[in-house]
Structure formats: C-alpha cells, structure tokens
Amino acid sequence: MLRGNYKRKARTMHECSDQAPFYTKSHEKLAGSIMKGLKDLYLAEILCDTTIVTNGKRFMCHRVVLASISPYFQAMFTSSLKESKFGEVQLLDIPPSAIETILYFIYTGLSSLSLDTAQELFVVSSRLQITPMQDLCSNYLINSLNKENCLWIYKMAHCHNHKSLLEAALKFISCHVTQLSEEEDFLHLDLDELTSILSSDQLMVSSELSVYNFANRWWEFNNYRYNSFPVELLKAIRLPLMTQHELNEVSKYIDQEIPFQHSKCIQLRHGMFEQKIVCMDLQAREDVFLDDGDFQLDSYDPVSGVWEKLPSLKSLMCPGCLAIGNYLYVAGGIHRDDSVSNTLHLFDSVRNEWMELPPMTRSRSMHGFLACDQRLYAVGGWDGNDIIDTAEYFHITDNCWTVVSNLPLPLRCCASAQIKGKLYLIGGESSRVKSFSMHQGFLIYDTVSDTWSRFPLKITCSSAGAITFDDKVFVVGGYTTSKRSSSCSKATSRCFCIDPLGRVCHDCPMPPLQESLASAGVVLWKERVYVLGGEDGNNFSNRIYYWTPGDFKWTLSNEKLPILYDGVSAFGCVTLQVPMKQFHYVIPERNAGHVKKERSHVVSDKHI
C-alpha cells in the first residue's frame, strides 16, 4: 500500500512539474547552494563517512559524493568489499597532492592546472573513473600541444583511449610529422601507436615515400625486436600512391612481397592536396552563344598565379557557395532566364565531377550559406518575388533538408560567417511592403537552441564579403548608405572586424581597400584574405587584392580574373582542396566531369 502511495505521489509531483515549469528557474541557484554546502562540509570534515588513505595523508569525505561522480567508487561502496564495510579506501600508490586536487575539484568544481599536474591528474582520474576531471585535464593538454610534448601526450591518450585528446594529438602530429620523425621520442613509439599515426588521412606529406621513410627509420631503430619489416607498418603505407620508381626503391629494403591494393580503395593524405581559389559563373551570362557547358569553374593558384578550368555546371548568379575539404556545395542562384533555383549541387575535386543532391524547400539566391556540424544552413535570400525570412539546413549524413526558425526579418545580400556553432548575418537588405532598405544591424543564430538574436550596428553594409579568422569576423567592402540620403547607396572601401559578441574590434584593424567594391569574391586562402572582382555601382573590376593580418595595406596582385569582358560580380567564390596533379593517375573515378544525379552523399566529421 505504501509503495502504491509512493508511486502516485511521484507521478503527481512529475505532473505538477510539467504543468509548472517555473520550478526549474531556481535550478542553478539550487545547484550553487548544494555545491557550497558540500564544500563547507568537506572543509569542516562534517558528516564524513569514509576516508581515503594515501602514502602519508588521510582525506575524510562522503561516500555519496564520491559514488555520484565515479563508477569506480560507486561499485566499491555498493559491494561487499572491505572499503564498503570499514569506510576506508587505501590508494597508497597515488600521490597525496593528486588526491587532494581531485577531491577539491569534486567538492568545488575548481582546479588549478599546469602541464605536469595535468598529466598526473589525467592518469589518476582515468583510473578512478572521474570523467569531469579527466576531461578538464584533456582540454588543458589540447590547448598546450606543441612539438615538444605532442608525442608523449599522444602516447598517454592512446594508452587511456581518450578519444578527444587522441584526435587532437594525432591531428597536431600529422601537421608536423616530417619534423617529429627526426625526434628521438618518435623512435620510442610502440608499433600500434606508430601504425595509428601512419594510417592517418591527415598526414601533411606530399609523397607516400615519405611515409615509408618514417616507418623505415623507426624499424631500423627497433629491428632488434622484429625479424623483418612489420606487416602492420607495411599495411599503413599506401603503396598505390607511389610512382613505379618509388616502389622499386622500397622493394629493395623489404624482404616480403609487397601487397598492392587496388587504388580505388586508397584515400589521399591531406598533404597531397593543394588549396585553390575557385570561382563560379565568371562568364558573360548575357552571351546567347554560350551553353551550360561553357560555364566552367575557374581555379586560381595564388602560388603560381595560374588559372585553370574545372568541369562546368551551369550559369547560376548569386548562388550560395561553400567548401568543405575537397567538396564544393552550390545552393540556389538565379538562372539565365531570371528564375530562381532551389537546387543543391556538389562538386568533388577528387572525382572531378558534379552530383545533384536533394533540393531546398525554397528557391533562394543572394542568401547566406554556411556550414556547421555536418549541416549546411541556407538562410534568407531572394526567391524571385521578394526578400524572404525562412531558413533551413541540409544534413550531410542524413541527406535531407530541415526547416528551422525564421529570421527576425526578411534579409538578403548580408555578409555571413560562422563562429563556434553560431551563424552571423551582418548588414544586408530587408523589405517592407515591396520597399527595400539596408539593414543597420546584424543577426546571430544559435544552431544548438535554434534561436535568433538581433543586434544594432552603427555601420550599414550590403553585398559585402566576410571571412572568419582567429574567432573574429572580417567584413570587406559592400554597399553603404550615402551621407546625403539613407535611401541612396554607394560602394565602399571600408573594412571592419567584429568579435563573437558583435562588437566592432579596434585592436585588430583591417585597412580599407584601394578602391570601393561591392559584390566581390572574398575568401581566406591559408592566412591571407583575397578579394576578387566586384563592382562600384557603375563599373566592374577584374582585379585581385590580398591582405595578410598585420599588414598596413592591401596588395594588388599581378594576375586578374580570367574574363573576356569588362568585369564580373555576384559570383560564387571559395577556397577548395584540389588533388595535386601527380596523384590524378591513381584516382580511377576521376573523369572529365559531368553532372551526376545522385541522392546520397556523406562527408566525414573531420572536414567540418
């Protein structure tokens, strides 16, 4: 009977909490009070019912607190072990300083870390299964990664199988593998640790022979433990990526027969790609003699200054364009007959071909198009009749579109960027009953909570470019309102920077452009900002400028846009990873390029 009453009481309390959500408003205050109370009890050693004994020191604490945060202690105190019966836990092999720090963290949520203590506490908290402490140490070590410590941090993460720390250390090692392979610590890696490194797609090497040389140097140092070149290492080396000359060189030093996998299964390393600036729709769309096949992508290499052609899609003015690794996504845009598209196309620079993905729920052009956590967000824009306030995202792995909350106002031609899971739409144009005006402000969309926030901005701009660098948004050029009349606009050379809170940054100034430009292609290539083309309201530009943060002015490039008329604006522009030419022959799927209609496509998380 009592049990039935208890169940009814619990159900009634749950129903009341559903009907009265205001009870939850005091949750943070309650949590703070509990933490303060636990801290006071711990420091005063009140109501303690267990003692942790280390080599030289005893710590009085509470079973329920330890069991609530650690499966290790929970299992100990709920079993028939002597620790549960006598209330004393002996951890004689753990330094008292480590236990003291961990207990203080458990009771207060506070901890002071250094590189040495973070390593020790990471190991101890792993053993005691105190995940919050281990994650805190992991985050500290990730932010402390450098060439001197990355290998031992990697070994520790590998030993404890801590995913986030292991991924961060492996990524850092992959970027500096050539230098690190010369270090003595590299030679002391275990076979499985080295195999994991050399199996990584992220290795920044431009030749697979380099990977073999790393492995061979390690083997020569450790060959007293192995009769021949380890098969595990040989499998990590992607032999099909080698030239015949390189294969002949390798076969001289390997006794066993070389297993040659079919190259269709081979993934290029990150260092086997080069970053190009890719522009879409640079042709004169008014030329009646051009067909879809003439609207090829134009690829620009800032190192050599050379322009090359990539496979064509069709003419789409003002599309949404973004690149993730070697994938270029193109959403919407205006056709040559002025109709607005809702299509989503993908260009794979490895296969050198186009694919068509599921279309958007709305036709869009002049919209924001941004990537975040396996999602491609299409926000606002122009549907051919009016400026729109709708937003949606394409989930790369689920291969479908989902509608999200509407913008606070219709918006097009805004500068857009993404920082830490939030989308920034700066300036742009809005409409009220067919009357267009510049939006003097910016919007922030939280992708986690699906909420929009609206903020004022003293600066007006539309058709400006934007890039994200060092967790700040740099806005370049665009149209601004005239001092004489708010209804008149003109191109500007102004550039400015805002931080994640939307404040204009004066401590990292960006110099003005050498000319007033709007609707230009603005991209970040490595650590340099490029501005391509644009217009000033009357004339088009085919010039290219670049700026490196810290410089006092923009530099005019010797090269120009590869166009046959006065200029171009409102085209798609991205930086894209393209395979180096020497690896084209190992990609059997690579062809001259065509639109291929497919309905599924997956991109790995590491590219986002």
Secondary structure by P-SEA (a helix, b strand, c coil): caaaaaaaaaaaaaaaaaaccccccaaaaaaaaaaaaaaaaaaacccccbbbbcccbbbbbbaaaaaaccaaaaaaaacccccccccccccccccaaaaaaaaaaaacccccccaaaaaaaaaaaaaacaaaaaaaaaaaaaaacccccaaaaaaaaaaaccaaaaaaaaaaaaacaaaaaaccccccccaaaaaaaaaccccccccaaaaaaaaaaaaaacccccccccaaaaaacccccccaaaaaaaaaccccccccccccccccccccbbbbbcccccccccccccccccbbbbbbcccccccccccccccccccbbbbcccbbbbcbbbccccccccbbbbbcccccbbbbccccccccccccccccccbbbbcbbbcccccccbbbbbcccccccccccccccccccccccccccbbbbcbbbbbcccbbbbbccbbbbcccccbbbbbbbccccccbbbbbcccbbbbcccbbbbcccccbbbbbcccccccccccccccccccccccccccccccccccbbbbcccccccccccbbbbbcccccbbbbbccccccccccccbbbbbbbbbcccccccccccccccccccccbbbbccccc
